[in-house]
């Protein structure tokens, strides 16, 4: 999921609140990652089962996006 957060990096608890999920659904190892400094856009990883089936009404929230495994290329 992505979160637009003017004013700095949100905490995982802030992200959980915006996403309307329990804090336990957030991936602490992933954390909150700045992906666009100019746009003040952050990425978080959240358990998809915890997300509401309805789209979030909050315009700061986008997603969910796929979290595909990444592996090295093989010859």
C-alpha positions in Angstrom: 0.0 0.0 0.0 1.1 3.6 -0.5 0.4 6.5 1.8 0.8 10.2 1.0 1.8 11.9 4.2 2.8 15.6 4.1 4.8 16.6 7.0 7.1 13.6 7.4 7.3 9.9 7.8 4.3 8.3 9.4 4.7 5.6 12.0 3.4 2.1 11.5 0.6 2.9 13.9 -0.3 6.0 11.8 -0.3 3.9 8.6 -2.5 1.3 10.3 -4.9 4.0 11.3 -5.1 5.4 7.8 -5.6 1.9 6.3 -8.2 1.0 9.0 -6.4 -2.1 10.0 -5.0 -3.3 13.4 -1.3 -2.4 14.0 -0.6 -6.2 14.1 -1.5 -6.4 10.4 1.5 -4.2 9.5 4.8 -5.8 8.5 7.3 -4.4 11.0 10.3 -5.8 9.1 9.3 -3.9 6.0 8.5 -0.7 8.0 7.6 2.5 6.3 9.7 3.2 3.2 10.0 6.6 1.5 9.5 6.0 -2.2 8.9 9.6 -3.5 10.5 12.4 -1.4 9.0 15.2 -3.5 5.5 13.6 -3.5 5.8 12.7 0.2 4.8 9.1 -0.7 5.6 6.1 1.5 5.1 2.4 1.1 4.0 -0.1 3.7 3.4 -3.8 3.7 0.1 -5.0 5.3 -1.6 -8.3 5.5 -4.1 -8.3 2.6 -6.6 -10.3 4.6 -6.9 -7.4 7.1 -7.8 -4.8 4.4 -11.4 -4.0 4.0 -12.9 -5.2 0.7 -14.3 -1.6 0.2 -11.9 1.0 -1.2 -10.6 3.5 1.3 -12.3 6.8 1.1 -9.0 8.5 2.2 -7.4 10.0 -0.8 -3.9 9.6 0.8 -4.1 5.8 0.5 -3.6 3.8 -2.6 -3.3 0.0 -3.2 -3.1 -2.8 -2.6 -0.2 -3.6 -5.0 1.3 -6.9 -5.7 4.2 -8.1 -3.5 5.9 -10.6 -5.8 9.0 -12.5 -4.7 12.2 -11.2 -6.3 15.0 -13.7 -7.1 18.3 -13.3 -8.9 18.5 -14.1 -12.6 19.8 -17.5 -13.5 21.9 -18.3 -16.5 
